[in-house]
Amino acid sequence: MAELRFNPLLRDWVMVASNRQNRPHLPKGYCPFCPGSGKVPDHYDVLMYENDFPALSPNPPEPDPVATSLYKTEKSFGKCEVILYSPEHTKTLPELSVDHIGKLIDLWTERFEALSQDPHHQYVMIFENRGEECGVTMHHPHGQIYAYSQMPLKIRTELESCRLHHEENGTCLLCDMNRHELEFGKRIVIENEHFLCYLPFFTDFPYGVFIVSKRHLTAITDFTPDEKRSLAQILKDTTGAMDQLFDRLFPYMMVIHQRPVNGDNVEDYYHFHIEFYPPLRDKDKIKWYASSEMGAWAAANPLAVEDTAPKMREAYEKFLRKEGRI
């Protein structure tokens, strides 16, 4: 079964994909993403790999005949891709060179542009789940891209908030966030020529940083080569700092927020940014997204970001020392 089912309580669509029950879970002794597996080329730097267990498809089957006037179904149009970061089985994002991450960003750009051409697609989301705490099923470093045929609720809500802020103030909400964070200063973790990394005033997670472009841009396809290189650097530095926080591989969910595709023009009020949702609040303590968060979407951060930001900055300096950059 593969279909979309409408939730009338939230006016949102749920992906039903029973084929994903068969996907491998942390296999030992074999990795389809490693050269020599027969599933990928023997030589590659970064690679788009067609998801073997997609929740969305360019040619989806007809939904099961269970729809009613209240319970609607739609075909699960879309695309699910896996993005392999490196041929090396254990080399994670902060261990890659800036040049190598630049190739990854070029691939993200290429896939965003290609997937935007399909009129079925409304939103293209680039993301990564890292670490078993985030439900990763393959250890080989990789991310994913989902092209949705229905606008996801959270993105729809964020877009509406940005639109209303622009109507009320005549400014971009993310541009204003950048300004406020720079003025306050204490939540800034990393700054380079083109990007800021900070723990926003309101983040759900103790170490839930945002990476935000300084220039008002809506998608990765708008970046200059210099901006892409700055993005590669700040991605390496941010994830490297995370690994130094507790001297362990730091789990996170990373999601790139960009303009919708094939929809309304949001250029005036939307702004490229990357959100991280890291579940750790200490070395071996999880910040659970539990009943209040799931049932009411009522976030509760157990630590003030004004207290965690200095720890992130210390971890960033530790990463720079490890790299021999200071």
N, C-alpha and C positions, 0 to 999 in steps of 0.2 A: 504494500500500500504506500502510495506517495500522493499527498494532496494537501491543500490548504483548507483549514476549517475556521470559520468566523466566530470570534468570541463577542457576543452582543453586549456583554457587560463592559468591556473595555474598548469595543469597536476596533479590534485588532485581529490579526490573523495568526493562527498557530500552524506550524509546519508539522505534518504527520509523515514520518519516514521510517517505516518498519524495517527497511533494508539495512538501516544503520545498526541494527542489533547484531549483525554478522561481522562488523569491523573488528580487526585485531586489537588486543589490549596489551600494550607493553610487551610485545613478543621478545623472546630471548633467543639469541643465536641466528636471527635473520632480520634484516631490515630492507624493505622494498625501496627505500630512499637512498641506499648506499650503492655506489658503482659496483658492478659485478652481480647485482641482484637479478638482472634481466628485465627490471621494470623501469630503469632509468638509463641514460647514456653512460658510457664508461668514463666520460670526461665532461664535467660541467662546472660552472662557477655558481650560478643561481639558476633555478629552473622552475617553470610552471608545470605542475603535475596534475592531470585530471583526477579529481577526487573519485576514488573507487566506490565510495558509499555516499553519494550526494543526497542532500535533503531537497535540492531544487534541480531542475533539469530543463534544457532547451526544448526537449520533446517529452513532456510528462504524460503519463497515462490519464485516462478519464478518472475522475473521482469515483469512489464507491457510491452506489445509489442510495444514500442515506440522508440527503439534504431535505429540509422542509422549508416552509415559509419563514421560520425563525432561524433554523440552523442551516447556514449557507456553506457551500463548498466551492472551491475554485481549483483549477489545475495548478500544480506546483511549478509554474514557469520560473526560470531563473538559471543560475549557474553556480557551481561550487568548485573552487580550484584550491589546490595546495601549492604553496610557494616554498620551495626548498632553499634554505639560506646558504648552504654549503655542501659539498660532497662529504665533508668530515663529520662523522657520526656524533661526536661529542662537542663540536665547536659552536658555542652559543654566540648570540649577538655581540656582547661586549668583547669577545675574543677575536672577532673579525676586524680586519683593517678598515680604515675609513674608506679607502678605495673600493674594497669589497662590498661594504654596505652601500656605497654609491651605486654599484651594479644592481643591488637589491632594490634600491629606490627607483632606478631606471626601469626595472621589471614591473614594479608596482605601478609606475606611471603608464607603461605600455598596456598593462592589463586593465587599468581603470579606463583608459581611452577606448580600448577595444570593447569592453563590456558596456560602455556607455552608448555604443552604436545600436544595440539591440533595443527596439521599441518596447519590448516587454519589460525591460528593467527600469525600476524607479530609483533604486538606491544601490550603490556599490560600496560594500564595507570590507576594508582590509583590516585583519586582526591577527593576533597571536595569543594562544594559550600556552603558558610555560610552567612546567612543574606539575607533579601529580596532584598537588592541592587544587589545581585549576582544571583537573579532569583530562589532562593530556593523555592520549592513548598511544603515541609514538614518541620515543625519546629523541630521535633525530631532529635537530633544530629546524623548525618550519613554522610558517604562518599559513593563513588561509584567506580566501576572498569569497564572499557571498554576494551575488547579484540578486536582489529581491525584486519580485514583481509587485509587491505591496509595500508601502512605506511603513517601516517598523514604528511602533508607538513611541518609543523613547526618542528616536530621531525626530519624529513628527512634533513631539512636545518641545524639544529643544529648538527646532526651527521656528515654532510659533512664539516661543519666549523671545528669541532674537528679533523676530519681526515686530512684536509689540514694543520691545525696548527701542527699536529704531523709530517706530511711529511716535512714541512718547518723548524721545530725547533727540532724535535726529542723528544718532551715533550708533556705531556697531557695539554690541554688548561685549564681544571678546576683546575688541580694541580698548574698551573702557576697563575691562578686567586687567589687561596688561598694564594700563596706566596706574590703576590702583595698587596692583602688586608691586610695581616698580617704586611707587611713592612710599609704600609701607616698608618694602625691602626685606623684612624678616622671613617672609615665606618663599623668597627666591632661592632656588638651589643652584642653578647653572644659568649662565647667560653667555651667548656668543653673538656674532655679528647679526644673525638673522632670526634667532629663536630665543625664547625664554622657556625655562623649565621651573615650575613652581608648584607648591602645594596650595591649591586654591583655598580661599577662606572657608568654603563650604564642603570640601571633599568628604565623601563617605568613609574613606579608608585612611588609617594613620599615615601611610606613605603613598597615597593616591595622587601622584603628580600629574600635571598637565604639561605637555609641550605645545607651545603656541607660536605661530609665526608672528614676527614683529610687523611685517607688512600685511596689509589687509588683502588676503588672498583666500579663495574659496576651495581650491583643489590643488593637488600635487602637480597637475598638468600646467599650472600657472607659474611654477618656480623657474628661476634662472639656474644655470649650472652652479653658480656660487651658492645659491640658496639650498640646492640639493646637497652640496657638499657640507654646508653648515648643518643640515638636517641629519646627515650621516654621522657627523661628529657628535651632535647632542644626543642622538639615539645610543651611540656607543657609550658616551659618558654617563648618561642617565642609568642605563641598565648595568653598567660597570659599577656605579655607586651603589646600586641596590645590592649587588653581590657582596659588597664590602660591609654592608650594614651589620650583618650577623655572621660574616665569614662562612657563607653557604650559598648554594644556588638559590636565588630569590625567585619564588613563583610570582607570576603576574598574569593578568589579562590586559592586553594592549589593543586599543581600538582607535583607528584613524577616522576622524569625523570630517567629512567633506560635503560639498554641495550635492544635492540630488541630481539625478540624470533624467532627461526626458520629462521634466516637470517645470514648475514655476521658476522664474529667474530670482535667485536669492542673493545676487551679487552685492547689493547695497548693504545687507544686514547679516550675512553669514560669514564665517571665518574659519579657516583650516586650523585644526588642533588635534592632538593625540591625547587620549585619556588612558591612564593606567589604573587598574583595579587590583592591587596586590593584597592577598588575604592575610599576610602576616602582620601581627602587632608586636611580636617579639620573636626570638630565634625559633622557638618551638610552640608558639601560641598563635592560634588562628583567630582572626576577627571574623566570626561567622556572620554570614548574611542570613539571618534567621527569620522568625515568624513576623516580627514587626516590619522588617525590611521587605520581605516577600509579600506579606499579606496586605500591607498598607502603603508600600513603597515609601516608608518612613525611615529614612536612614538614621543611624546612630553611630557616630565616630567615638570610640572609647578614649581617644587621645586628642588633645588640641594640636592643630598643625603648627602653631607657634612653638610648640615643644619638640615636635618631630622634625621640622625643617632644619634646625641646627645639626641634628644627628645625620640627616641626609647630606648636608654640606660637609661634615666631617668625613663621611663615607666617600664623597666625591674627591676630597683631597687625598684620602688614602688610596683611591683608585689611581689618581694622577701619579702618586709616588710609586705605586706598583708598576706603572707604565714607564717610569723614568722621565716623566714630563715636568716634575718639579723636584 
